[in-house]
Amino acid sequence: MANKILIIEDDKSINDILFYALKSEGYNSYSTFTLNEAKEYLNINLPDLILLDLNLPDGSGFDLCKDISSKCSIPIIILTAKNDVVDKVLGLELGADDYITKPFHIKEVLSRIKAVFRRIEKSSSESNTLFININKDIMINFKNRTVLKNDKVIQLKPKEYELLEFFVQNRNKVFSREQLIDNVWEFSYDGDIRTVDIHIRRLRSKLDTPNEASIIETVFSVGYIMR
């Protein structure tokens, strides 16, 4: 079954380009132009990925990004005309998985989308069905991409899960931010390298236990490690 992609973009020319390009690649694409239209769609549908413009006529895409991320693990790629580090970092903080600055080439958008789905498929196909203990509180199941903490499911965004899985598969090794970008993001990433710090911070907030060592430790001036 073809992956469903929701487009939330108020510029009709850009929306149309995305819609038909995705259709030509075999995706089921759906167009919305406002926050309200997007919310109405999401009330009855669950897409596999969302392309989200930040500046919409009836509100900010930041609010929708935060709302979606608090409820489910749909990957979100932000489309923004602002080449502003603060906006990009805020989008990632609120749960976005990636961002693309306008004007963009449609091939870049398609490449980013394919990379997301490729990582998800690869992780699922190469994994086994058993839970693996990360520590005394946390377990991970590679096959169904499930993470449990004290037997409760922890909702992780796709990129958060992929980062965690990479560390689990490479324990006791230190990785720099650049190495994590190369291994987890899987494509030539020209964005702010602080996206690594943001995703690790989000993992820690969801998985760490107070007064205990962090699940992913910082190695000063080098990078990160899972012991």
ChimeraX commands (.cxc) that place a marker at each C-alpha (Angstrom):
marker #1 position 0.00,0.00,0.00 radius 0.5
marker #1 position 1.31,3.44,-0.95 radius 0.5
marker #1 position 2.42,5.74,1.85 radius 0.5
marker #1 position 0.08,8.63,2.64 radius 0.5
marker #1 position 1.62,12.10,2.80 radius 0.5
marker #1 position -0.26,15.14,4.07 radius 0.5
marker #1 position 0.75,18.52,2.62 radius 0.5
marker #1 position 0.00,21.58,4.77 radius 0.5
marker #1 position 1.00,24.56,2.63 radius 0.5
marker #1 position -1.02,27.73,1.92 radius 0.5
marker #1 position 0.86,28.72,-1.25 radius 0.5
marker #1 position -1.19,27.01,-3.96 radius 0.5
marker #1 position 1.64,26.87,-6.50 radius 0.5
marker #1 position 3.97,25.15,-4.02 radius 0.5
marker #1 position 1.17,22.90,-2.78 radius 0.5
marker #1 position 0.36,21.84,-6.35 radius 0.5
marker #1 position 4.02,21.12,-7.16 radius 0.5
marker #1 position 4.35,18.94,-4.07 radius 0.5
marker #1 position 1.02,17.20,-4.67 radius 0.5
marker #1 position 1.74,16.14,-8.25 radius 0.5
marker #1 position 5.40,15.32,-7.61 radius 0.5
marker #1 position 4.40,12.98,-4.78 radius 0.5
marker #1 position 1.67,11.43,-6.91 radius 0.5
marker #1 position 4.19,10.78,-9.68 radius 0.5
marker #1 position 6.42,8.98,-7.17 radius 0.5
marker #1 position 3.58,6.65,-6.19 radius 0.5
marker #1 position 2.57,8.27,-2.90 radius 0.5
marker #1 position -1.00,9.03,-1.90 radius 0.5
marker #1 position -0.78,12.79,-1.39 radius 0.5
marker #1 position -3.39,14.99,0.25 radius 0.5
marker #1 position -3.44,18.79,0.13 radius 0.5
marker #1 position -4.55,21.20,2.85 radius 0.5
marker #1 position -3.99,24.95,2.93 radius 0.5
marker #1 position -4.79,26.01,6.51 radius 0.5
marker #1 position -4.41,24.75,10.07 radius 0.5
marker #1 position -8.15,24.11,10.31 radius 0.5
marker #1 position -8.19,22.04,7.13 radius 0.5
marker #1 position -5.21,20.03,8.39 radius 0.5
marker #1 position -6.84,19.42,11.77 radius 0.5
marker #1 position -10.06,18.26,10.11 radius 0.5
marker #1 position -8.07,15.81,7.98 radius 0.5
marker #1 position -6.07,14.53,10.96 radius 0.5
marker #1 position -9.23,13.96,12.99 radius 0.5
marker #1 position -10.21,11.12,10.67 radius 0.5
marker #1 position -6.95,10.15,8.92 radius 0.5
marker #1 position -3.45,9.12,9.97 radius 0.5
marker #1 position -0.84,9.93,7.30 radius 0.5
marker #1 position 2.57,8.30,7.18 radius 0.5
marker #1 position 4.37,11.65,6.88 radius 0.5
marker #1 position 3.52,15.36,7.01 radius 0.5
marker #1 position 5.02,18.25,5.04 radius 0.5
marker #1 position 4.28,21.31,7.17 radius 0.5
marker #1 position 4.62,24.99,6.24 radius 0.5
marker #1 position 5.24,27.19,9.29 radius 0.5
marker #1 position 3.47,30.35,8.15 radius 0.5
marker #1 position -0.20,29.56,7.59 radius 0.5
marker #1 position -3.06,32.07,7.24 radius 0.5
marker #1 position -4.89,30.95,10.40 radius 0.5
marker #1 position -1.97,30.31,12.73 radius 0.5
marker #1 position 1.54,29.03,13.22 radius 0.5
marker #1 position 2.73,25.64,12.06 radius 0.5
marker #1 position 4.72,25.46,15.29 radius 0.5
marker #1 position 1.51,24.95,17.27 radius 0.5
marker #1 position 0.33,22.12,15.02 radius 0.5
marker #1 position 3.77,20.51,15.11 radius 0.5
marker #1 position 3.73,20.49,18.91 radius 0.5
marker #1 position 0.16,19.14,19.00 radius 0.5
marker #1 position 0.84,16.31,16.56 radius 0.5
marker #1 position 4.09,15.29,18.27 radius 0.5
marker #1 position 2.38,15.11,21.67 radius 0.5
marker #1 position -0.20,12.65,20.35 radius 0.5
marker #1 position 1.54,10.39,17.82 radius 0.5
marker #1 position 4.80,9.55,16.07 radius 0.5
marker #1 position 4.09,10.76,12.54 radius 0.5
marker #1 position 7.31,12.11,10.98 radius 0.5
marker #1 position 7.12,15.83,10.18 radius 0.5
marker #1 position 9.25,17.72,7.69 radius 0.5
marker #1 position 8.98,21.49,8.08 radius 0.5
marker #1 position 8.91,23.73,5.02 radius 0.5
marker #1 position 10.01,27.26,5.85 radius 0.5
marker #1 position 10.92,30.43,3.97 radius 0.5
marker #1 position 12.93,31.58,6.97 radius 0.5
marker #1 position 16.57,30.59,6.95 radius 0.5
marker #1 position 16.65,31.38,10.66 radius 0.5
marker #1 position 18.48,29.12,13.10 radius 0.5
marker #1 position 16.14,30.01,15.97 radius 0.5
marker #1 position 13.04,28.97,14.00 radius 0.5
marker #1 position 14.68,25.76,12.84 radius 0.5
marker #1 position 15.83,24.81,16.32 radius 0.5
marker #1 position 12.38,25.61,17.73 radius 0.5
marker #1 position 10.73,23.39,15.12 radius 0.5
marker #1 position 13.01,20.49,16.05 radius 0.5
marker #1 position 12.41,21.13,19.75 radius 0.5
marker #1 position 8.66,20.89,19.16 radius 0.5
marker #1 position 8.94,17.52,17.46 radius 0.5
marker #1 position 9.78,18.01,13.79 radius 0.5
marker #1 position 12.14,15.47,12.25 radius 0.5
marker #1 position 13.66,17.65,9.56 radius 0.5
marker #1 position 13.27,20.98,7.81 radius 0.5
marker #1 position 13.73,22.26,4.27 radius 0.5
marker #1 position 14.28,25.94,3.49 radius 0.5
marker #1 position 12.39,27.55,0.61 radius 0.5
marker #1 position 13.02,27.89,-2.22 radius 0.5
marker #1 position 13.78,24.20,-2.57 radius 0.5
marker #1 position 14.25,21.77,-5.42 radius 0.5
marker #1 position 11.55,19.13,-5.55 radius 0.5
marker #1 position 14.24,16.44,-5.82 radius 0.5
marker #1 position 15.54,17.47,-2.40 radius 0.5
marker #1 position 12.07,17.08,-0.89 radius 0.5
marker #1 position 11.61,13.65,-2.47 radius 0.5
marker #1 position 15.08,12.58,-1.30 radius 0.5
marker #1 position 14.33,13.58,2.30 radius 0.5
marker #1 position 10.98,11.75,2.23 radius 0.5
marker #1 position 12.51,8.60,0.76 radius 0.5
marker #1 position 15.25,8.66,3.40 radius 0.5
marker #1 position 12.64,8.70,6.19 radius 0.5
marker #1 position 10.73,5.74,4.78 radius 0.5
marker #1 position 13.93,3.86,3.91 radius 0.5
marker #1 position 15.19,4.07,7.48 radius 0.5
marker #1 position 11.87,2.87,8.87 radius 0.5
marker #1 position 11.70,-0.06,6.45 radius 0.5
marker #1 position 15.34,-1.02,7.00 radius 0.5
marker #1 position 14.96,-1.00,10.75 radius 0.5
marker #1 position 11.86,-3.17,10.61 radius 0.5
marker #1 position 13.22,-5.72,8.12 radius 0.5
marker #1 position 16.55,-6.25,9.85 radius 0.5
marker #1 position 15.26,-6.57,13.39 radius 0.5
marker #1 position 14.09,-9.50,15.43 radius 0.5
marker #1 position 10.91,-9.90,17.45 radius 0.5
marker #1 position 12.40,-9.92,20.93 radius 0.5
marker #1 position 12.69,-7.07,23.38 radius 0.5
marker #1 position 16.23,-6.13,24.30 radius 0.5
marker #1 position 17.04,-4.67,27.69 radius 0.5
marker #1 position 18.74,-1.29,27.45 radius 0.5
marker #1 position 18.86,-0.99,31.23 radius 0.5
marker #1 position 16.80,-2.18,34.17 radius 0.5
marker #1 position 13.89,0.10,33.22 radius 0.5
marker #1 position 13.95,0.32,29.44 radius 0.5
marker #1 position 13.47,-2.27,26.69 radius 0.5
marker #1 position 13.41,-1.93,22.91 radius 0.5
marker #1 position 11.84,-4.11,20.21 radius 0.5
marker #1 position 13.53,-3.57,16.87 radius 0.5
marker #1 position 10.88,-5.34,14.80 radius 0.5
marker #1 position 7.91,-3.21,15.78 radius 0.5
marker #1 position 9.96,-0.15,16.82 radius 0.5
marker #1 position 8.54,-0.21,20.33 radius 0.5
marker #1 position 10.24,1.20,23.41 radius 0.5
marker #1 position 9.04,0.38,26.92 radius 0.5
marker #1 position 9.92,2.08,30.18 radius 0.5
marker #1 position 8.71,0.22,33.25 radius 0.5
marker #1 position 6.43,-1.79,30.92 radius 0.5
marker #1 position 4.77,1.34,29.53 radius 0.5
marker #1 position 5.08,2.28,25.85 radius 0.5
marker #1 position 7.11,5.45,25.26 radius 0.5
marker #1 position 6.07,7.43,22.20 radius 0.5
marker #1 position 9.14,8.37,20.18 radius 0.5
marker #1 position 9.35,10.35,16.98 radius 0.5
marker #1 position 10.88,8.33,14.09 radius 0.5
marker #1 position 14.22,10.13,14.26 radius 0.5
marker #1 position 14.35,9.78,18.04 radius 0.5
marker #1 position 13.75,6.05,17.72 radius 0.5
marker #1 position 16.37,5.66,14.98 radius 0.5
marker #1 position 18.94,7.52,17.07 radius 0.5
marker #1 position 18.19,5.35,20.09 radius 0.5
marker #1 position 18.38,2.17,18.01 radius 0.5
marker #1 position 21.76,3.22,16.60 radius 0.5
marker #1 position 23.17,3.72,20.09 radius 0.5
marker #1 position 21.77,0.36,21.27 radius 0.5
marker #1 position 23.46,-1.37,18.34 radius 0.5
marker #1 position 26.75,0.45,19.00 radius 0.5
marker #1 position 27.10,0.49,22.77 radius 0.5
marker #1 position 30.28,1.65,24.47 radius 0.5
marker #1 position 31.35,3.60,21.40 radius 0.5
marker #1 position 31.71,7.36,21.33 radius 0.5
marker #1 position 30.20,9.17,18.35 radius 0.5
marker #1 position 30.64,12.79,17.35 radius 0.5
marker #1 position 27.70,14.84,16.12 radius 0.5
marker #1 position 29.04,14.54,12.57 radius 0.5
marker #1 position 29.21,10.74,12.83 radius 0.5
marker #1 position 25.65,10.58,14.14 radius 0.5
marker #1 position 24.44,12.77,11.28 radius 0.5
marker #1 position 26.16,10.47,8.77 radius 0.5
marker #1 position 24.83,7.26,10.32 radius 0.5
marker #1 position 21.32,8.20,11.44 radius 0.5
marker #1 position 20.22,10.88,9.00 radius 0.5
marker #1 position 21.67,8.89,6.04 radius 0.5
marker #1 position 21.89,11.75,3.56 radius 0.5
marker #1 position 23.95,14.85,2.98 radius 0.5
marker #1 position 22.62,17.03,5.78 radius 0.5
marker #1 position 23.28,20.71,5.37 radius 0.5
marker #1 position 21.30,21.91,8.37 radius 0.5
marker #1 position 22.37,22.97,11.85 radius 0.5
marker #1 position 24.36,20.19,13.50 radius 0.5
marker #1 position 22.66,21.08,16.78 radius 0.5
marker #1 position 19.76,18.94,15.61 radius 0.5
marker #1 position 21.71,16.03,17.16 radius 0.5
marker #1 position 21.74,17.75,20.55 radius 0.5
marker #1 position 18.03,18.48,20.28 radius 0.5
marker #1 position 17.09,14.87,19.50 radius 0.5
marker #1 position 19.28,13.53,22.29 radius 0.5
marker #1 position 17.78,16.02,24.72 radius 0.5
marker #1 position 14.30,14.84,23.72 radius 0.5
marker #1 position 15.31,11.19,24.22 radius 0.5
marker #1 position 16.69,11.98,27.65 radius 0.5
marker #1 position 13.52,13.80,28.68 radius 0.5
marker #1 position 11.44,10.74,27.76 radius 0.5
marker #1 position 13.71,7.95,28.98 radius 0.5
marker #1 position 15.99,9.16,31.75 radius 0.5
marker #1 position 15.25,8.41,35.39 radius 0.5
marker #1 position 15.90,11.15,37.97 radius 0.5
marker #1 position 19.09,10.77,40.03 radius 0.5
marker #1 position 20.42,8.08,37.67 radius 0.5
marker #1 position 22.95,8.22,34.83 radius 0.5
marker #1 position 21.53,9.39,31.52 radius 0.5
marker #1 position 20.69,6.73,28.95 radius 0.5
marker #1 position 22.96,8.61,26.53 radius 0.5
marker #1 position 25.98,10.24,28.17 radius 0.5
marker #1 position 27.89,13.26,26.97 radius 0.5
marker #1 position 31.63,12.85,26.40 radius 0.5
marker #1 position 32.95,16.38,26.79 radius 0.5
marker #1 position 34.35,17.92,23.60 radius 0.5
marker #1 position 33.90,14.62,21.74 radius 0.5
marker #1 position 30.28,13.53,21.44 radius 0.5
marker #1 position 27.91,10.97,22.96 radius 0.5
marker #1 position 27.97,7.37,24.19 radius 0.5
marker #1 position 25.57,4.70,25.44 radius 0.5
marker #1 position 27.29,2.44,27.94 radius 0.5
marker link #1:1,2 radius 0.2
marker link #1:2,3 radius 0.2
marker link #1:3,4 radius 0.2
marker link #1:4,5 radius 0.2
marker link #1:5,6 radius 0.2
marker link #1:6,7 radius 0.2
marker link #1:7,8 radius 0.2
marker link #1:8,9 radius 0.2
marker link #1:9,10 radius 0.2
marker link #1:10,11 radius 0.2
marker link #1:11,12 radius 0.2
marker link #1:12,13 radius 0.2
marker link #1:13,14 radius 0.2
marker link #1:14,15 radius 0.2
marker link #1:15,16 radius 0.2
marker link #1:16,17 radius 0.2
marker link #1:17,18 radius 0.2
marker link #1:18,19 radius 0.2
marker link #1:19,20 radius 0.2
marker link #1:20,21 radius 0.2
marker link #1:21,22 radius 0.2
marker link #1:22,23 radius 0.2
marker link #1:23,24 radius 0.2
marker link #1:24,25 radius 0.2
marker link #1:25,26 radius 0.2
marker link #1:26,27 radius 0.2
marker link #1:27,28 radius 0.2
marker link #1:28,29 radius 0.2
marker link #1:29,30 radius 0.2
marker link #1:30,31 radius 0.2
marker link #1:31,32 radius 0.2
marker link #1:32,33 radius 0.2
marker link #1:33,34 radius 0.2
marker link #1:34,35 radius 0.2
marker link #1:35,36 radius 0.2
marker link #1:36,37 radius 0.2
marker link #1:37,38 radius 0.2
marker link #1:38,39 radius 0.2
marker link #1:39,40 radius 0.2
marker link #1:40,41 radius 0.2
marker link #1:41,42 radius 0.2
marker link #1:42,43 radius 0.2
marker link #1:43,44 radius 0.2
marker link #1:44,45 radius 0.2
marker link #1:45,46 radius 0.2
marker link #1:46,47 radius 0.2
marker link #1:47,48 radius 0.2
marker link #1:48,49 radius 0.2
marker link #1:49,50 radius 0.2
marker link #1:50,51 radius 0.2
marker link #1:51,52 radius 0.2
marker link #1:52,53 radius 0.2
marker link #1:53,54 radius 0.2
marker link #1:54,55 radius 0.2
marker link #1:55,56 radius 0.2
marker link #1:56,57 radius 0.2
marker link #1:57,58 radius 0.2
marker link #1:58,59 radius 0.2
marker link #1:59,60 radius 0.2
marker link #1:60,61 radius 0.2
marker link #1:61,62 radius 0.2
marker link #1:62,63 radius 0.2
marker link #1:63,64 radius 0.2
marker link #1:64,65 radius 0.2
marker link #1:65,66 radius 0.2
marker link #1:66,67 radius 0.2
marker link #1:67,68 radius 0.2
marker link #1:68,69 radius 0.2
marker link #1:69,70 radius 0.2
marker link #1:70,71 radius 0.2
marker link #1:71,72 radius 0.2
marker link #1:72,73 radius 0.2
marker link #1:73,74 radius 0.2
marker link #1:74,75 radius 0.2
marker link #1:75,76 radius 0.2
marker link #1:76,77 radius 0.2
marker link #1:77,78 radius 0.2
marker link #1:78,79 radius 0.2
marker link #1:79,80 radius 0.2
marker link #1:80,81 radius 0.2
marker link #1:81,82 radius 0.2
marker link #1:82,83 radius 0.2
marker link #1:83,84 radius 0.2
marker link #1:84,85 radius 0.2
marker link #1:85,86 radius 0.2
marker link #1:86,87 radius 0.2
marker link #1:87,88 radius 0.2
marker link #1:88,89 radius 0.2
marker link #1:89,90 radius 0.2
marker link #1:90,91 radius 0.2
marker link #1:91,92 radius 0.2
marker link #1:92,93 radius 0.2
marker link #1:93,94 radius 0.2
marker link #1:94,95 radius 0.2
marker link #1:95,96 radius 0.2
marker link #1:96,97 radius 0.2
marker link #1:97,98 radius 0.2
marker link #1:98,99 radius 0.2
marker link #1:99,100 radius 0.2
marker link #1:100,101 radius 0.2
marker link #1:101,102 radius 0.2
marker link #1:102,103 radius 0.2
marker link #1:103,104 radius 0.2
marker link #1:104,105 radius 0.2
marker link #1:105,106 radius 0.2
marker link #1:106,107 radius 0.2
marker link #1:107,108 radius 0.2
marker link #1:108,109 radius 0.2
marker link #1:109,110 radius 0.2
marker link #1:110,111 radius 0.2
marker link #1:111,112 radius 0.2
marker link #1:112,113 radius 0.2
marker link #1:113,114 radius 0.2
marker link #1:114,115 radius 0.2
marker link #1:115,116 radius 0.2
marker link #1:116,117 radius 0.2
marker link #1:117,118 radius 0.2
marker link #1:118,119 radius 0.2
marker link #1:119,120 radius 0.2
marker link #1:120,121 radius 0.2
marker link #1:121,122 radius 0.2
marker link #1:122,123 radius 0.2
marker link #1:123,124 radius 0.2
marker link #1:124,125 radius 0.2
marker link #1:125,126 radius 0.2
marker link #1:126,127 radius 0.2
marker link #1:127,128 radius 0.2
marker link #1:128,129 radius 0.2
marker link #1:129,130 radius 0.2
marker link #1:130,131 radius 0.2
marker link #1:131,132 radius 0.2
marker link #1:132,133 radius 0.2
marker link #1:133,134 radius 0.2
marker link #1:134,135 radius 0.2
marker link #1:135,136 radius 0.2
marker link #1:136,137 radius 0.2
marker link #1:137,138 radius 0.2
marker link #1:138,139 radius 0.2
marker link #1:139,140 radius 0.2
marker link #1:140,141 radius 0.2
marker link #1:141,142 radius 0.2
marker link #1:142,143 radius 0.2
marker link #1:143,144 radius 0.2
marker link #1:144,145 radius 0.2
marker link #1:145,146 radius 0.2
marker link #1:146,147 radius 0.2
marker link #1:147,148 radius 0.2
marker link #1:148,149 radius 0.2
marker link #1:149,150 radius 0.2
marker link #1:150,151 radius 0.2
marker link #1:151,152 radius 0.2
marker link #1:152,153 radius 0.2
marker link #1:153,154 radius 0.2
marker link #1:154,155 radius 0.2
marker link #1:155,156 radius 0.2
marker link #1:156,157 radius 0.2
marker link #1:157,158 radius 0.2
marker link #1:158,159 radius 0.2
marker link #1:159,160 radius 0.2
marker link #1:160,161 radius 0.2
marker link #1:161,162 radius 0.2
marker link #1:162,163 radius 0.2
marker link #1:163,164 radius 0.2
marker link #1:164,165 radius 0.2
marker link #1:165,166 radius 0.2
marker link #1:166,167 radius 0.2
marker link #1:167,168 radius 0.2
marker link #1:168,169 radius 0.2
marker link #1:169,170 radius 0.2
marker link #1:170,171 radius 0.2
marker link #1:171,172 radius 0.2
marker link #1:172,173 radius 0.2
marker link #1:173,174 radius 0.2
marker link #1:174,175 radius 0.2
marker link #1:175,176 radius 0.2
marker link #1:176,177 radius 0.2
marker link #1:177,178 radius 0.2
marker link #1:178,179 radius 0.2
marker link #1:179,180 radius 0.2
marker link #1:180,181 radius 0.2
marker link #1:181,182 radius 0.2
marker link #1:182,183 radius 0.2
marker link #1:183,184 radius 0.2
marker link #1:184,185 radius 0.2
marker link #1:185,186 radius 0.2
marker link #1:186,187 radius 0.2
marker link #1:187,188 radius 0.2
marker link #1:188,189 radius 0.2
marker link #1:189,190 radius 0.2
marker link #1:190,191 radius 0.2
marker link #1:191,192 radius 0.2
marker link #1:192,193 radius 0.2
marker link #1:193,194 radius 0.2
marker link #1:194,195 radius 0.2
marker link #1:195,196 radius 0.2
marker link #1:196,197 radius 0.2
marker link #1:197,198 radius 0.2
marker link #1:198,199 radius 0.2
marker link #1:199,200 radius 0.2
marker link #1:200,201 radius 0.2
marker link #1:201,202 radius 0.2
marker link #1:202,203 radius 0.2
marker link #1:203,204 radius 0.2
marker link #1:204,205 radius 0.2
marker link #1:205,206 radius 0.2
marker link #1:206,207 radius 0.2
marker link #1:207,208 radius 0.2
marker link #1:208,209 radius 0.2
marker link #1:209,210 radius 0.2
marker link #1:210,211 radius 0.2
marker link #1:211,212 radius 0.2
marker link #1:212,213 radius 0.2
marker link #1:213,214 radius 0.2
marker link #1:214,215 radius 0.2
marker link #1:215,216 radius 0.2
marker link #1:216,217 radius 0.2
marker link #1:217,218 radius 0.2
marker link #1:218,219 radius 0.2
marker link #1:219,220 radius 0.2
marker link #1:220,221 radius 0.2
marker link #1:221,222 radius 0.2
marker link #1:222,223 radius 0.2
marker link #1:223,224 radius 0.2
marker link #1:224,225 radius 0.2
marker link #1:225,226 radius 0.2
marker link #1:226,227 radius 0.2
view
